[in-house]
Amino acid sequence: MKIKVPKDINIAKFIDWIKTNTKCQVRINQKRLEIVVEADNIEKGLLVPLIAYMDGNTLAIIELTQEYYEKDQAWQALETSAPAYAPVPFYDWVKDQYLTSKNVKVERIF
């Protein structure tokens, strides 16, 4: 099944999209969204914190660099500006992200 991506993405459309395509919690913090996605499709109990904000007419997505397994820790990381990857425009991010791949399992190799 192909994931539908909205045209002319904005904050409101992104909230609907992320809630439809992932199991997540979303909080509004001033002019940005803070999101914790449950990524059991990647690893049981894995939580992926994201930040989304409008940069002019572009929705930018930021993923934190660390992995989290406790919701309190994931939310605290978002509140304290934990280390993160550079912002990526939504349409670039959505092509490379793995959170909506519900039928795909990832095996970590150490």
C-alpha positions as CSV (number, residue, x, y, z in Angstrom):
1,M,0.0,0.0,0.0
2,K,1.4,3.4,-1.0
3,I,1.2,6.2,1.6
4,K,-0.7,9.3,0.3
5,V,1.3,12.5,0.7
6,P,-0.7,15.8,0.9
7,K,0.0,18.5,-1.6
8,D,0.9,22.0,-0.3
9,I,1.8,20.6,3.2
10,N,1.3,22.8,6.2
11,I,1.2,22.2,9.9
12,A,-2.5,21.2,10.0
13,K,-2.2,18.8,7.1
14,F,1.0,17.3,8.7
15,I,-0.7,16.7,12.0
16,D,-3.5,14.8,10.1
17,W,-1.0,12.9,8.0
18,I,1.4,11.8,10.8
19,K,-1.6,10.7,13.0
20,T,-3.1,8.7,10.1
21,N,0.1,7.0,9.1
22,T,1.8,6.4,12.5
23,K,1.0,5.7,16.1
24,C,2.1,9.0,17.7
25,Q,1.5,11.8,20.1
26,V,1.7,15.4,18.9
27,R,2.1,18.5,21.0
28,I,2.1,22.1,19.9
29,N,4.9,24.1,21.4
30,Q,4.7,27.7,20.2
31,K,5.3,27.7,16.5
32,R,6.5,24.1,16.2
33,L,5.2,20.6,16.7
34,E,6.8,18.1,18.9
35,I,6.0,14.5,18.0
36,V,6.9,11.1,19.5
37,V,6.3,8.3,17.1
38,E,6.1,4.7,18.3
39,A,8.3,2.9,15.8
40,D,7.6,-0.8,16.7
41,N,8.0,-1.6,13.0
42,I,11.7,-0.8,13.4
43,E,12.3,-2.1,16.9
44,K,10.0,-3.1,19.7
45,G,9.5,-0.2,22.1
46,L,11.5,2.3,20.0
47,L,10.3,5.9,20.1
48,V,11.3,8.5,17.5
49,P,11.1,12.2,18.5
50,L,10.5,14.6,15.7
51,I,10.1,18.4,15.4
52,A,8.1,20.0,12.6
53,Y,7.9,23.7,11.9
54,M,7.2,26.0,9.0
55,D,10.3,27.6,7.5
56,G,8.6,30.2,5.3
57,N,6.4,28.1,2.9
58,T,8.3,24.9,3.6
59,L,7.5,22.4,6.3
60,A,10.8,21.3,7.9
61,I,11.2,18.0,9.8
62,I,14.0,17.4,12.4
63,E,14.7,14.0,13.9
64,L,16.7,13.6,17.1
65,T,19.9,11.6,16.8
66,Q,19.4,9.4,19.9
67,E,17.1,6.4,20.4
68,Y,14.5,6.4,23.1
69,Y,12.5,3.7,24.8
70,E,10.7,5.7,27.5
71,K,8.1,8.3,26.6
72,D,9.2,10.6,29.4
73,Q,12.7,10.6,28.1
74,A,11.6,11.2,24.5
75,W,9.5,14.2,25.5
76,Q,12.3,15.6,27.7
77,A,14.7,15.3,24.8
78,L,12.4,17.4,22.7
79,E,12.0,20.0,25.4
80,T,15.7,20.3,26.1
81,S,16.9,20.5,22.5
82,A,18.8,17.2,22.4
83,P,21.2,16.5,19.5
84,A,19.4,16.4,16.2
85,Y,20.0,16.0,12.5
86,A,19.7,19.0,10.3
87,P,16.2,20.1,9.3
88,V,14.9,18.4,6.1
89,P,12.0,19.7,3.9
90,F,8.9,17.4,4.4
91,Y,8.8,16.2,0.8
92,D,12.5,15.1,1.0
93,W,12.1,13.6,4.5
94,V,9.0,11.6,3.6
95,K,10.8,9.9,0.7
96,D,13.5,8.6,3.0
97,Q,11.7,8.1,6.3
98,Y,10.9,4.6,7.6
99,L,8.2,5.4,10.2
100,T,5.2,4.7,7.9
101,S,6.5,1.4,6.6
102,K,4.1,-0.7,8.6
103,N,4.8,-3.9,6.7
104,V,8.6,-3.6,6.8
105,K,10.7,-5.0,9.7
106,V,14.2,-3.8,10.2
107,E,16.9,-6.1,11.6
108,R,19.7,-4.3,13.4
109,I,23.2,-5.7,12.8
110,F,25.8,-4.9,15.4
